């Protein structure tokens, strides 16, 4: 699953989509496309955005839910913990090592 996560984060358009979902979760495909076009000036097709969302969903970074005919996309940051758990940052307040 970590490979899917890194693949999803590698693309700048997908990171922009995640930024938009962080700002306002629960958006439809139409809303995401509109924000990418108007706010970020990305000339990207609806189909391309849908494909990016599929990659993000495979990585677990986006979850979808249906309400009637609408499909909403929500940000899920839980998979990002895999990165921090794999390479933990040492506690800066811990004991200092003396040079040898």
C-alpha positions in Angstrom: 0.0 0.0 0.0 2.9 2.4 0.6 3.8 2.2 -3.1 0.3 3.4 -4.0 0.6 6.2 -1.5 3.9 7.5 -2.9 2.6 7.2 -6.4 -0.5 9.2 -5.5 1.6 11.9 -3.8 4.2 12.1 -6.7 1.9 14.0 -9.1 1.5 17.7 -8.5 -2.1 17.7 -9.8 -3.1 15.1 -7.3 -1.4 17.1 -4.5 -3.5 20.1 -5.7 -6.7 18.0 -5.5 -5.7 17.0 -2.0 -5.1 20.6 -1.1 -8.6 21.5 -2.3 -10.2 18.6 -0.4 -8.3 19.7 2.7 -9.7 23.2 2.3 -13.3 21.8 1.7 -13.9 18.1 2.0 -17.0 16.5 0.5 -16.8 17.9 -3.0 -18.4 16.4 -6.1 -16.3 15.8 -9.3 -17.9 19.0 -10.8 -16.9 21.1 -7.8 -13.3 19.8 -7.9 -13.0 20.4 -11.6 -14.4 23.9 -11.2 -11.9 24.8 -8.4 -9.0 23.4 -10.4 -10.0 25.4 -13.5 -10.9 28.7 -11.8 -8.5 28.8 -8.8 -5.5 27.0 -10.2 -5.9 27.7 -13.9 -5.5 24.0 -14.7 -6.9 23.1 -18.1 -7.7 19.5 -17.2 -10.6 17.4 -18.4 -13.2 15.9 -16.2 -12.1 12.4 -17.2 -8.5 13.2 -16.2 -9.6 14.6 -12.8 -11.7 11.4 -12.3 -8.6 9.3 -13.1 -6.5 11.3 -10.6 -9.3 10.8 -8.0 -9.2 7.0 -8.7 -5.4 6.9 -7.9 -6.0 8.9 -4.7 -8.8 6.6 -3.7 -6.6 3.5 -4.4 -4.0 5.0 -2.0 -6.7 5.6 0.6 -6.2 9.3 0.6 -9.7 10.0 -0.8 -12.9 8.3 0.3 -16.2 8.5 -1.6 -19.8 8.4 -0.6 -23.0 8.5 -2.6 -26.1 10.5 -1.7 -28.7 10.0 -4.3 -27.2 10.7 -7.7 -24.3 12.7 -6.2 -20.9 11.2 -5.4 -18.9 13.1 -2.8 -15.1 13.0 -2.3 -13.6 13.3 1.2 -10.0 13.6 2.3 -8.6 10.8 4.4 -5.2 11.7 5.9 -4.8 8.4 7.9 -2.6 6.7 5.2 0.0 9.6 5.7 0.7 8.1 9.1 2.5 5.2 7.3 5.1 7.7 6.2 5.7 9.1 9.7 5.7 5.6 11.3 8.2 4.3 8.7 10.7 7.1 9.3 10.1 8.4 12.8 11.6 11.8 13.7 13.8 11.6 16.8 12.5 13.4 19.9 14.6 16.7 20.1 14.2 16.7 23.9 15.7 13.3 24.3 19.2 12.6 25.5 22.0 14.0 23.4 24.7 11.8 22.1 28.2 12.9 22.8 30.6 12.9 19.8 33.1 10.0 19.8 
